[in-house]
């Protein structure tokens, strides 16, 4: 009877030790994992009123120098380089380029009023078209492109013994979206 | 005769005392010293608010600050990235999407379509956390576009 009681007591002690060991292991397991977290806020503000746009390039110069268009047309037919043209802007996307001309895209002799040479405008070899008002799309920010004048009529029409010069005034308007 | 009995009783008493002196007892006292494991996110990006203009992020990579880890664990940690708007900057009023962006950290790109877990040492010096934006749309409505990036680190 006494021996049986001692055995039970030993078993109880063993069970207690086992439970303690399991609890200790669980405790160790819980302590092995740590964590942390943070939030990072991102804000992007768009102010359309801050849009800026500026025409750049050599054709933007006010001291545009005349040249011998007949010789130029003979040398590099049919395109005559007018200069470089670009837009510096903080606006993304496409802007509208509008071209208007005093003589409806014709070079007009200063004295011979019926001597007209039709021309076309090209930007980086891409012809914009011929209408009373030419419209094209371009990125609102690009570095200098080459603006050329393409004579549509025969260069012979530019050859004349009459003193004077051929002229037209080309205006370029850039409109942001 | 009487003397003999007394002597015998004394002898028995000494014997009994001798048995009592040999008794013993013992106990185990277990001493456990534990230190909780910890890992902390460190760097300037932690809890930060980053404000940009659209022109700042248009087709660019911009820094959101630096991010690193410090811990008393010598192993590796898993850093999980998640975004409240699914890696999209959304208008705070109309909810319109400005752009789908990516987060670049420790040579790993995290986005709505790529892995969002970075595994590295729990003790890593802070390095740059970058936002990578493609080109923005042609037409952008005025206003503020935002998102909240959550970074969670867990020791392995």
Contacts between the chains, C-beta under 8 A, distances in Angstrom:
chain1	res1	chain2	res2	distance
A	24	B	32	7.4
A	27	B	34	7.3
A	28	B	34	7.9
A	31	B	34	6.2
A	31	B	35	7.9
A	31	B	36	5.6
A	31	B	37	5.4
A	32	B	37	5.8
A	32	B	73	7.9
A	32	B	155	7.2
A	33	B	37	6.7
A	33	B	154	6.6
A	33	B	155	5.5
A	34	B	36	7.4
A	34	B	37	4.1
A	34	B	38	4.8
A	34	B	39	4.5
A	34	B	71	6.7
A	34	B	73	6.6
A	34	B	154	7.5
A	34	B	155	4.9
A	35	B	39	6.8
A	35	B	152	6.7
A	35	B	153	6.4
A	35	B	154	4.7
A	35	B	155	7.3
A	36	B	38	7.8
A	36	B	39	5.5
A	36	B	40	5.2
A	36	B	41	5.1
A	36	B	152	7.4
A	36	B	153	5.2
A	37	B	41	7.5
A	37	B	150	6.5
A	37	B	151	6.8
A	37	B	152	4.3
A	37	B	153	7.3
A	38	B	41	5.0
A	38	B	45	7.7
A	38	B	46	4.6
A	38	B	47	5.5
A	38	B	150	7.3
A	38	B	151	5.4
A	39	B	47	6.7
A	39	B	148	5.5
A	39	B	149	7.1
A	39	B	150	5.3
A	40	B	45	5.5
A	40	B	46	7.7
A	40	B	47	7.4
A	40	B	48	5.7
A	40	B	49	7.9
A	40	B	50	7.1
A	40	B	64	5.9
A	40	B	65	7.7
A	40	B	129	7.5
A	40	B	148	7.1
A	40	B	149	4.4
A	40	B	150	7.6
A	40	B	151	6.8
A	41	B	48	7.2
A	41	B	49	4.2
A	41	B	50	6.8
A	41	B	146	6.9
A	41	B	147	8.0
A	41	B	148	5.4
A	41	B	149	7.8
A	42	B	50	5.3
A	42	B	52	7.8
A	42	B	64	6.9
A	42	B	89	6.8
A	42	B	131	6.6
A	42	B	146	6.2
A	42	B	147	5.0
A	42	B	148	7.3
A	42	B	149	6.5
A	43	B	49	6.8
A	43	B	50	6.9
A	43	B	51	4.7
A	43	B	52	7.1
A	43	B	144	5.8
A	43	B	145	7.4
A	43	B	146	4.7
A	44	B	51	7.7
A	44	B	52	4.9
A	44	B	53	7.2
A	44	B	54	5.9
A	44	B	56	7.7
A	44	B	57	6.0
A	44	B	89	5.4
A	44	B	98	6.4
A	44	B	144	7.1
A	44	B	145	4.6
A	44	B	146	7.2
A	45	B	51	6.8
A	45	B	52	7.3
A	45	B	53	5.8
A	45	B	54	7.2
A	45	B	143	7.6
A	45	B	144	5.2
A	45	B	145	7.8
A	46	B	53	7.3
A	46	B	54	4.4
A	46	B	98	7.7
A	46	B	140	5.0
A	46	B	141	7.2
A	46	B	142	5.5
A	46	B	143	6.3
A	46	B	144	7.9
A	46	B	145	7.1
A	47	B	53	7.1
A	47	B	142	6.5
A	48	B	140	7.7
A	48	B	142	5.0
A	49	B	142	7.9
A	50	B	53	7.8
A	90	B	55	5.1
A	92	B	54	7.7
A	92	B	58	5.9
A	92	B	135	7.0
A	92	B	136	5.4
A	92	B	137	7.4
A	92	B	138	6.1
A	92	B	140	7.1
A	93	B	137	7.1
A	93	B	138	2.6
A	93	B	139	6.3
A	94	B	138	5.8
A	177	B	138	6.2
A	177	B	139	5.6
